[in-house]
Amino acid sequence: MIEIFLRTLPFFAIIGLGFWAGRSRFFTEEATAYLTRFVFFFPLSAMIFRFAANLSIDDIFQPNLIIGYLAGTMATYLVANFIAFIRRQDMSTAAVEAQCAAIGNVGFLGLPMMVLLFGEAAVAPMMTVLTVDLVVFSSLIVMVINTHRGAGASLTTLRLVGMGLVSNPMILSIVAGLAWSASELPIPRPMNDFLAILGGAATPGALFAIGASLASKSAERVQVAAWLSFTKLALHPALVAVGVLWLMPVPTYVAGIAIAAAALPVAGNVFMLAQHYGVAPQRASAAILISTVVSIVSFPLVVAWVNTLP
């Protein structure tokens, strides 16, 4: 446990440095937004493309992993929705809360951390997890909110979902990387060096951007945010464990990565969606802040547990 904590500590230290920069106004909110945009569209895309170009479609399309992870994540999503409805929240607010409970920071935080903890072989299952999150749940929240607002499964809603998918650089990078892999062409050395140098900025840039963005997050709706953080950091990995260990068993190594991925804190893009639609941005903001702080301890605990799996 201590060794894992010490190995993950540098990641959270960079987040802390970014938080200080944002809180001290050394990095303004505008600067943080531009840094996030830069990382999202360039270094992270380069890193994901380079990873995917060394995989095959079979590496990512693992039916048991997809179904097991999807089942655990959907169960978490439904639990959060159920609790929200008990508290008399409307459909849109429940959707945002469920998104907080089920979607972790896989792209910015999870990918580089898992590679450090589990090795390069972690890339394939992490790509699977990332694809499920982006394709299924990022689409689901758009459909639910638009349905609640009367649009339903209209052409406008479907167009929004489709545009969200085809314009997401992470999805495009995965698809482009797999296409390159399928061509069986080697990556030319200058291109590989370019991707390696640019992709090398993804980890520190993303972690710093996470911290700087947290500096502008509020801690309002603390009780609700605490519940959502518990759901994300404890219930989600527990239900995913049921999915990948018993419902649709996968190799222990793969199961451990999926469970650890489920233990990541709430993804920053949940706040962006909540703010875009004007639905509960404060509680999404607080859930991101609280879950990220608590995950400094909770995430190493989950990783320590999955390392004991037979």
N, C-alpha and C positions, 0 to 999 in steps of 0.2 A: 504493500500500500504506500509506504513512504517513498519507495523508489519511483513508483508511478506518479505520485504527487510531484516529486522533484523533476520528473521528465516533462510533465505538463505545465509546471510552474512558469517556465519562460514564455509560453504562449499567453498565459494570463497576465504576465508581467508586461508584455507589449500592449495588451489591451489596457492595462492600468496606465501605461505611459500615454496612450492615446486619450484616455479619460482625463488625465491631468492636463494634456494639451488643450482639450476641449473646454474643461472647467475653468482653466486659467485664461481662456480666450486667446491663447497663443495660436490655436486653430479655431477660426470662426465656424459657425454652422455652414456658411457658404463654402468655405475651404473644405470642410468635411464632406459636404455633398459632392464636390468635384473630385475629391480623392476617392470616394466610394464609387463614383461613376467610372473613374479611370481604372480602378482595380477590377470592377465588374466586367467591363468591356474589353480590357486588354490583357493584363497579366493573368487573371483567373481563366480567361478564355484560352490563352496560350498554354497554360498548365494543363487544363482539362483536355484540350486537343492533343497535346503530346502524350498524355496518359492514354487517351482513347485510341490513338493511332497504334499503340502497342497491344491493343486488345482485339478480340474478335466479337462478333455479335453473340456467340455462344457464351462468352465470358460474362456478358451483362444479362442476356436473356436466360436466367435461371428460374424456371417456373416455381419451384418450391420456395425459393427465397422471395420472389415477387409476391406470391400468394401469402406466405407466412408473415412477411413484413407488412403487407397491405392489410391483412386481417387484424394484426395487432394495432396498427395505426388507426384503422377505421373504428375499431372498438374504443380506442381512446377518444377519438373524435365524437363518437356517439355518446359516450359517458359525459363528456364536457357539454354537449348539446342538451342532454337530459337534465343535468344539474342547472343549466342556464334556464331551461323552460320551467323547472320547479321554482326558480327565483323570479319567474314572470318576465324574463327578457324576451324581446322580440326576435324574430328569425334572423335578422341581419346581425344583431349583437351576439346571438348564440353562435353564429357562424364564425365571427371574429374570435370569440373565446375558444371555440373548438380548434381553430387554426393555431392559436397560441399553445394549446395543450398537445397538439399532434405534430407540429412542424418545427424541426430543429435547425440550427445553423450549420447545415451540412456542407454547403459550398465554401463559405468564407473560413469557418473554423474547423469543421469536421475533416475534410479531405487532407489538409497538411498534418493535422494532429494524428489521424489514424495511420498515415504512412510512417510517421515517427514511431508510433507505439507498436504497430503490427507488421510493418514492412511494406514493400512495394506490392505484395500480393493483395493488400487491402483495397487497392484501387478499384478492381472489378466490382466487388460487392458494394463499395461506396457509390460507384456510378449507378448501380441498380437502385439503391436507396434514393439517390438524388433524382433519378428519372421518375420514380414513383411519386415522390413529393411534388415535383414540378408538373408532371402530366396530370395526375389525379387530383391532388388537393389544391394546387394553385388554380386549377380550372373550377373545382367544386365551389370555392368561396365566391367566385364571380357569378356562377349560375345561381347560387342560393340568394345572394344579395339582390340580383336582378329579378329573380322570381318574387322575392318579398316586395319589391318595388313595382311589381305588376308587369314586368317585361316577359317573365317566364322563359320558356325555351324558344324564344323568338330568334329570327335571323340576326338581329342586332346582338343578342347575347352570345349566340354561337360565333358570330364574327369577332366579338371581343375576346372570347376564349381562344379562338384560332389565332388571332393576331398576337395575343399574349404568349402563345406557345412558339410561333415561328419567329418572333422578335426577341426571344430570350436567348442571350448569348451563350448561356450554359448548355441549353438544349442544342443549339446550333453547333457548338464546339464538340459535343458528344457525337452528334450525327456526322459531322465532317471528319472527325477522327476515326470513327468506325468505317466510313466510306474509304478513307485513305488506307486503313488496315486491310479492307477487303480487296483493294487494288493490288496488294502484295508488293507495292513499290517501297523501296527503302526511303527514309526521309533524308534528303541531301544534307551533307554536313553543315553548310552555311545556314540552311533552314532550321536544322536541329539546334545549332548554337543560338540562333535568333530566338527560337521558342524557349530554350533553356534560360537564356539571360532575361527575357521578358517575363517568363513564368516564375523566375526566381523572386520577382518583386511581389508576387501574389500573396505569399504567406505574411511577411511583415506588413505589407500595405493593407491587407484585409484586416489583420488583427488590430493595427493602429486605427483603422477606420471604424471598427466596431467600438473601440474604447472612446474615440472622439464623439461618435454618435450617441453613446450612452450618457455622455456629459449633458446632453440636452433633454434626456428622458426624465420624466417626472415620476414621483412615487405616489401618485394619487391612486385611489381605489386599492389600497394596500391589501385588504382582506381578500378581495377577488383575485388580485395579482398573485398573492401568496398561494391561493388554491390552484390557480393555473400553473404556477411554477412547480408545485408539488406534483400535479398531474403530468407535466412535461418531463420532469427529472426523475420521477419514481414510478408513476403508473404506466407511462408510455413504455419504458424499457421492460417493465414487468410483463405487460401484455404482448409486446413483441417477442419476448422470451418464450411465452406460451406458443406463439405462432410459429417460431422457427425451430423450437426444440421438440414440441409435441404435436402440434397440428399438422405442419408440413416440415418435417425434420430436414435440416441441411447439415453439412459437415460442421463440426464444433468450431473450427476456425472462422468460418463464414458466419455462423450464428453469433459468435462473440462480437464480430464487427457490427452486425445489424443491431444487436442489443446496445452496444456502446454508442452507435450512431443515434439511437432513440433516446439516449441519456444526455444529448447535447442541449444547450439552452435554447430558448425560443428564438426563431430566426428573425433578423431585422426587417425582412421584407413584409412580415405580418403587419408591422406598424405602418409601413408605406401603403399597404392595401387599405388598412383601417383609416388612415388619414385621407387617402384618395377618395374613399366612399363616404367619409365623414361619419364613420361608425365606431364608437368606443376607442378612439386613438389613445386616450389616457390610460385605460387599463392594459392595452397592448404594450404601450410604452413602459408601464410599471412592471409588467410580466417579463419583458426583455431584460430590464435592469436587475430585478430580483433573481431571476433564473440564472443570469450570467454570473452574478456574485456567488450564489449558492453552489453553482456547478464547479467552482474552484475546488470544493471538497467532495461534492456528490459524484462528479464524473470519475475521478480516480477510484472511488469506492466501487462503482459499477465495473470499471475496467479490471480492478483487482478481483472482483467476483467472477467475471467471465473467464479470467485466466485460470480459474480453478475448475472450469468445466472439463469433464472427462473426454 
